[in-house]
Every structure is written in structure tokens, then in C-alpha cells.
Amino acid sequence: MTFVVSSQGDTQKISTIEQALYWLRKKWPIADRNRELALDQVDAAMHCLVTVGTARRAFLSAAKTAGFLPEHAGAETAPA
């Protein structure tokens, strides 16, 4: 998944579960319920307690509320 992360059009590609966890913990611009849920789901996926698809959907939801836009319109609906 590649997101536009700044008003200048900077992008960030998140391609591993470790990158998602790092971004959620260290680079996320807001601390809200969606971020906390994404952190929980990504951590659970790392421990094989939920599917990667579940973690991906939680991450995408958190990205939306954080204001990160998918680089391509179809990125939101990418298969799990």
C-alpha cells in the first residue's frame, strides 16, 4: 500500500507488517480509536491471532482517519 502522507505529495509505501507497526507507533499524526484498533490488529496478526487481511483493513481505516490518502484510488480495495 502506498499513501500520500503530506500536503506536498510525499508518499510512503507500507509493504510489511513491521512497517505498518512502526508507522502506527512512531509516525502516526493522530492518536484515535482507529489507530489503537489498527495497532491491536497488526500486533495480533504478527502473533497469528488474526489474519493479515484483518490487520490490513484496520490499518486502512486508521490511515483514512489520519488523513493519509491512497496513492491510487484502487489501493483501498486491494484484496487481503
Backbone as a printed PyTorch tensor [residue, N CA C, xyz], in Angstrom:
tensor([[[  0.8460,  -1.1630,   0.0000],
         [  0.0000,   0.0000,   0.0000],
         [  0.8940,   1.2300,   0.0000]],

        [[  0.5750,   2.1640,  -0.8440],
         [  1.3170,   3.4220,  -0.8790],
         [  0.3490,   4.5560,  -0.5710]],

        [[  0.7410,   5.4000,   0.3730],
         [ -0.1040,   6.5000,   0.8150],
         [  0.5810,   7.8350,   0.5680]],

        [[ -0.2270,   8.8460,   0.2730],
         [  0.2440,  10.2300,   0.2430],
         [  0.2080,  10.6900,   1.6970]],

        [[  1.3740,  11.0620,   2.2300],
         [  1.4830,  11.3590,   3.6560],
         [  1.7540,  12.8250,   3.9830]],

        [[  1.7710,  13.6750,   2.9580],
         [  1.9830,  15.0950,   3.2300],
         [  1.2430,  15.9290,   2.2010]],

        [[  1.0560,  17.1800,   2.5320],
         [  0.3770,  18.0900,   1.6030],
         [  1.2460,  18.3950,   0.3850]],

        [[  2.5410,  18.0920,   0.4880],
         [  3.4420,  18.2800,  -0.6500],
         [  3.4090,  17.0920,  -1.6130]],

        [[  2.6440,  16.0680,  -1.2780],
         [  2.5250,  14.9060,  -2.1420],
         [  3.5240,  13.8010,  -1.8640]],

        [[  4.2470,  13.8980,  -0.7440],
         [  5.1870,  12.8310,  -0.3800],
         [  4.4180,  11.5330,  -0.1780]],

        [[  5.0200,  10.4300,  -0.6010],
         [  4.3730,   9.1390,  -0.4430],
         [  5.2100,   8.2220,   0.4370]],

        [[  4.5380,   7.2320,   0.9900],
         [  5.1980,   6.2050,   1.7920],
         [  4.5960,   4.8600,   1.4260]],

        [[  5.4540,   3.9320,   1.0400],
         [  4.9940,   2.5830,   0.7350],
         [  5.1090,   1.7380,   1.9980]],

        [[  4.0070,   1.1410,   2.3900],
         [  3.9740,   0.2240,   3.5280],
         [  3.7820,  -1.1640,   2.9390]],

        [[  4.8320,  -1.9780,   2.9840],
         [  4.7520,  -3.2830,   2.3310],
         [  4.9400,  -4.4560,   3.2860]],

        [[  5.2350,  -4.1770,   4.5550],
         [  5.3680,  -5.2640,   5.5210],
         [  4.5800,  -4.9280,   6.7820]],

        [[  4.2720,  -5.9550,   7.5220],
         [  3.5460,  -5.7590,   8.7740],
         [  4.4040,  -4.9940,   9.7750]],

        [[  5.7170,  -5.1850,   9.6990],
         [  6.6300,  -4.4570,  10.5810],
         [  6.6250,  -2.9610,  10.2660]],

        [[  6.5580,  -2.6200,   8.9800],
         [  6.4800,  -1.2050,   8.5990],
         [  5.1770,  -0.5910,   9.0950]],

        [[  4.0910,  -1.3320,   8.9620],
         [  2.7910,  -0.8290,   9.4320],
         [  2.8520,  -0.5560,  10.9340]],

        [[  3.4190,  -1.4830,  11.6750],
         [  3.5260,  -1.3120,  13.1200],
         [  4.4010,  -0.1080,  13.4600]],

        [[  5.5310,   0.0450,  12.7830],
         [  6.4160,   1.1890,  13.0130],
         [  5.6810,   2.5080,  12.7530]],

        [[  4.9990,   2.5990,  11.6160],
         [  4.2910,   3.8270,  11.2880],
         [  3.2060,   4.1290,  12.3030]],

        [[  2.4550,   3.1120,  12.7000],
         [  1.4030,   3.3290,  13.6940],
         [  1.9730,   3.8030,  15.0220]],

        [[  3.1160,   3.2800,  15.4080],
         [  3.7030,   3.6410,  16.7020],
         [  4.4760,   4.9530,  16.6720]],

        [[  5.2310,   5.2010,  15.6020],
         [  6.1900,   6.3110,  15.6010],
         [  5.8420,   7.4890,  14.6980]],

        [[  5.0960,   7.2660,  13.6340],
         [  4.8960,   8.3140,  12.6290],
         [  3.4480,   8.7830,  12.4930]],

        [[  2.5380,   8.1790,  13.2390],
         [  1.1210,   8.4830,  13.0570],
         [  0.8150,   9.8730,  13.5640]],

        [[  0.0700,  10.6790,  12.7940],
         [ -0.1640,  12.0710,  13.1870],
         [ -1.2290,  12.2540,  14.2620]],

        [[ -2.0920,  11.2510,  14.4720],
         [ -3.1410,  11.3910,  15.4910],
         [ -3.2590,  10.0930,  16.2820]],

        [[ -3.6500,  10.2340,  17.5210],
         [ -3.9200,   9.0670,  18.3680],
         [ -5.4260,   9.0040,  18.5690]],

        [[ -6.0680,   8.0820,  17.8580],
         [ -7.5160,   7.9440,  17.9740],
         [ -7.8760,   6.4650,  18.0850]],

        [[ -9.1560,   6.2170,  18.1600],
         [ -9.6550,   4.8490,  18.3110],
         [ -9.2290,   3.9550,  17.1510]],

        [[ -9.2690,   4.4800,  15.9260],
         [ -8.8930,   3.6750,  14.7580],
         [ -7.4130,   3.2950,  14.7950]],

        [[ -6.5660,   4.2040,  15.2430],
         [ -5.1440,   3.8860,  15.3790],
         [ -4.9350,   2.7900,  16.4060]],

        [[ -5.6090,   2.9070,  17.5470],
         [ -5.4740,   1.8910,  18.5930],
         [ -5.9570,   0.5270,  18.1070]],

        [[ -7.0670,   0.5130,  17.3810],
         [ -7.5740,  -0.7460,  16.8300],
         [ -6.5790,  -1.3300,  15.8260]],

        [[ -6.0210,  -0.4880,  14.9780],
         [ -5.0410,  -0.9520,  14.0000],
         [ -3.8020,  -1.5080,  14.7010]],

        [[ -3.3260,  -0.8160,  15.7310],
         [ -2.1870,  -1.3320,  16.4960],
         [ -2.4960,  -2.7210,  17.0610]],

        [[ -3.6740,  -2.8740,  17.6380],
         [ -4.0690,  -4.1660,  18.2070],
         [ -4.1370,  -5.2450,  17.1330]],

        [[ -4.7330,  -4.9200,  15.9770],
         [ -4.9050,  -5.9100,  14.9190],
         [ -3.5780,  -6.2760,  14.2620]],

        [[ -2.7140,  -5.3100,  14.0540],
         [ -1.3990,  -5.5960,  13.4620],
         [ -0.5950,  -6.4710,  14.4210]],

        [[ -0.6160,  -6.1370,  15.6960],
         [  0.0870,  -6.9490,  16.6830],
         [ -0.4860,  -8.3700,  16.7220]],

        [[ -1.7960,  -8.4890,  16.6840],
         [ -2.4320,  -9.8100,  16.7000],
         [ -2.0570, -10.6060,  15.4500]],

        [[ -1.9830,  -9.9540,  14.3090],
         [ -1.5910, -10.6400,  13.0760],
         [ -0.1460, -11.1280,  13.1680]],

        [[  0.7140, -10.3360,  13.7950],
         [  2.1100, -10.7480,  13.9590],
         [  2.2200, -11.9980,  14.8340]],

        [[  1.2420, -12.1960,  15.7030],
         [  1.2260, -13.3690,  16.5770],
         [  0.2690, -14.4550,  16.0610]],

        [[ -0.1540, -14.3110,  14.8010],
         [ -1.0350, -15.2950,  14.1390],
         [ -2.3680, -15.4850,  14.8510]],

        [[ -2.8800, -14.4250,  15.4570],
         [ -4.1570, -14.4820,  16.1520],
         [ -5.3090, -13.9820,  15.2880]],

        [[ -5.0080, -13.1660,  14.2890],
         [ -5.9780, -12.7230,  13.2890],
         [ -5.2900, -12.7810,  11.9360]],

        [[ -6.0690, -12.6840,  10.8790],
         [ -5.4900, -12.7350,   9.5390],
         [ -4.8090, -11.4160,   9.1960]],

        [[ -3.8940, -11.4950,   8.2540],
         [ -3.2390, -10.2890,   7.7520],
         [ -4.2760,  -9.3740,   7.1120]],

        [[ -5.2670,  -9.9440,   6.4650],
         [ -6.3350,  -9.1410,   5.8640],
         [ -7.0880,  -8.3160,   6.8940]],

        [[ -7.3330,  -8.8890,   8.0510],
         [ -7.9930,  -8.1550,   9.1360],
         [ -7.1280,  -6.9850,   9.5760]],

        [[ -5.8350,  -7.2280,   9.7340],
         [ -4.9100,  -6.1600,  10.1220],
         [ -4.8360,  -5.0950,   9.0380]],

        [[ -4.8140,  -5.5140,   7.7770],
         [ -4.7460,  -4.5640,   6.6610],
         [ -5.9830,  -3.6600,   6.6500]],

        [[ -7.1560,  -4.2410,   6.8380],
         [ -8.3770,  -3.4190,   6.8530],
         [ -8.3570,  -2.4190,   8.0040]],

        [[ -7.8870,  -2.8340,   9.1720],
         [ -7.7940,  -1.9120,  10.3100],
         [ -6.7880,  -0.8060,  10.0210]],

        [[ -5.6750,  -1.1610,   9.3940],
         [ -4.6610,  -0.1640,   9.0390],
         [ -5.2270,   0.8410,   8.0410]],

        [[ -5.9390,   0.3570,   7.0300],
         [ -6.5370,   1.2560,   6.0330],
         [ -7.5480,   2.2040,   6.6700]],

        [[ -8.3410,   1.6940,   7.5870],
         [ -9.3070,   2.5390,   8.2840],
         [ -8.5990,   3.6250,   9.0970]],

        [[ -7.5300,   3.2460,   9.7830],
         [ -6.7560,   4.2270,  10.5530],
         [ -6.1010,   5.2470,   9.6280]],

        [[ -5.6190,   4.7850,   8.4810],
         [ -4.9850,   5.7010,   7.5220],
         [ -5.9840,   6.7470,   7.0310]],

        [[ -7.2140,   6.3290,   6.7820],
         [ -8.2430,   7.2830,   6.3420],
         [ -8.4820,   8.3590,   7.3940]],

        [[ -8.6480,   7.9340,   8.6510],
         [ -8.9330,   8.9280,   9.6910],
         [ -7.7270,   9.8010,   9.9960]],

        [[ -6.5280,   9.3040,   9.6690],
         [ -5.3130,  10.1040,   9.8700],
         [ -5.0890,  11.0780,   8.7170]],

        [[ -5.8910,  10.9510,   7.6580],
         [ -5.7510,  11.8500,   6.5270],
         [ -4.8090,  11.3580,   5.4490]],

        [[ -4.3140,  10.1280,   5.5710],
         [ -3.4560,   9.5600,   4.5360],
         [ -4.3360,   9.0540,   3.4010]],

        [[ -4.0200,   9.4630,   2.1980],
         [ -4.7800,   9.0520,   1.0280],
         [ -4.0210,   7.9870,   0.2510]],

        [[ -4.7280,   6.9990,  -0.2870],
         [ -4.0370,   6.0210,  -1.1260],
         [ -3.4450,   6.7110,  -2.3460]],

        [[ -2.2740,   6.2800,  -2.7630],
         [ -1.6490,   6.8850,  -3.9450],
         [ -2.5030,   6.6620,  -5.1740]],

        [[ -3.1210,   5.4910,  -5.2580],
         [ -4.0210,   5.1540,  -6.3740],
         [ -5.4080,   4.8960,  -5.7920]],

        [[ -6.4200,   5.3450,  -6.4840],
         [ -7.7870,   5.2060,  -5.9780],
         [ -8.1450,   3.7710,  -5.6450]],

        [[ -7.6290,   2.7900,  -6.3710],
         [ -7.9540,   1.3960,  -6.1280],
         [ -7.2100,   0.7810,  -4.9660]],

        [[ -6.3000,   1.4910,  -4.3340],
         [ -5.4920,   0.9200,  -3.2650],
         [ -6.3290,   0.5160,  -2.0540]],

        [[ -7.4360,   1.2240,  -1.8300],
         [ -8.2750,   0.9240,  -0.6670],
         [ -8.9390,  -0.4270,  -0.7800]],

        [[ -9.1920,  -0.8660,  -1.9860],
         [ -9.9460,  -2.0780,  -2.1760],
         [ -9.0840,  -3.2380,  -2.6150]],

        [[ -7.7930,  -3.1330,  -2.4020],
         [ -6.8810,  -4.2210,  -2.7650],
         [ -7.2470,  -5.4660,  -1.9780]],

        [[ -7.1540,  -6.6350,  -2.5930],
         [ -7.5250,  -7.8660,  -1.8960],
         [ -6.6250,  -8.1110,  -0.6850]],

        [[ -7.2010,  -8.7650,   0.2990],
         [ -6.4600,  -9.0580,   1.5440],
         [ -5.4560, -10.1550,   1.3600]]])
